[in-house]
Amino acid sequence: MKETIGSVTIPEITLPSGVTMKNVAQVYAMYGEPNANADNVIVVCHALTGSHRLAGVKIDGQPEPWWDTIVGDGKTLDTKKYCVICFNNLASPYGSTSPISIDPDTGEKYRMKFPMLSPRDVAAAQKAALELLGFKKLRAVVGGSLGGMIALEIAISFPDDVEKCGLIAAPDKLYPQAIAFNTVQRQTIMNDPEWKNGEYEGAGPVNGLSAARMLAMITYRSEQSFSERYMREMDDNSSKGWGGQFRVESYLYHHGEELVKRFDANCYLYLTRMMDLHDIGIGRGGVAKAWERFAGKKLLAVGISSDMLFANWQVEEAARDASNAGVLAEYDEIESENGHDAFLIDFDQLDEFLRGLLIS
């Protein structure tokens, strides 16, 4: 399988939110080759702290691939048949324009002057980048979690150019509990003295970012998975009292510590707020009217039985609303105790669902 990592710059773009941005960098990874008609392109959109690197070997200085069980020669997204592209989302710290980028108007980092973006804005930027690369029509657009929201916005914003959409572990609008979780995560960062209103240098508010990640990890798994893996087990060398740690605590501390090594706190603030702003009905006369834009096209909506972040009923509701609006919608569900992260773990079930979407 051939992997190409590149970047395209959009000289100027006015996004659906009304924000105009200049010299917008869109870093991408491409797997496989476009055919002569460039009609075999599949776009995959990544989740909150993911990146454009779907597959391939670990490369120093590059994020670790996160979907290599799905993308590759002979795999679900077969790179012998399809050209698979994933862009690093705007506001993410892995190369695309974000709060850590230089604002061309000031010559300084954007930091908290970066514009507030929604998944629809990110979708518009990715579509503009695709056209600069010479790709207009998409065989499919697929994404999980925040990536599912962006994928859905690409499909609904550009229905004439998208044949099929795979919406995985994501609703068509964000519900209040998820917004509440995101709000608390942002507060842990902003209340860290090292945040300095976003004007930090160097490592910045590592304690706040770590705590935010710890809370997020709770929402990514289910009570069943925590009980099965840890129950009330203690670390081998733990002492009693405040110094002791249950294994589930160690798990959370580990993931908090790992994220601060690779992620930026301001980017995390913007990306969680981006998720909050997800609602396909805004500016389109409501959710039902928004779905009508994709009428006659194929939608696969995949929920997860144990998802506490974006509950399975929310994804099923999206499929039902889409069907009522004339979309050729199908709902499937990953039966798993792995919670929201099941779309990154239970590949056997997801494989079957996605193959069905592409064949139909």
Buried (B, 14 or more C-beta within 10 A) or exposed (E): BEBEBEBBEBEEBEBBBEEEBEBBBBBBBBBBEBEEEBBBBBBBBBBBBBBBBBBBEEEEEBBEBBBBBBBBEEBBBBBEBBBBBBBBBBBBBBBBBBBBBEBEEEEEBBBEEBBEBBBBBBBBBBBBBBBEBEBBBBBBBBBBBBBBBBBBBBBBBBBEBBBBBBBBBBBBBBEEEBBEBBEEBBEBBBEBEBBEEBEBEEEBBBBBBBBBBBBBBBBBBBEBBBEEEBEEEBEEEBEEEEEEBBBBBBBBBEBBEEBBEEBBBBBBBBBBBBBBBBBBBBEBEBBBEBBBBBEEBBBBBBBBBBBBBBBBEBBBBBBBBBBEBBBBBBBBBBEBBBBBBBBBBBBEBBBEBBBEBBEE
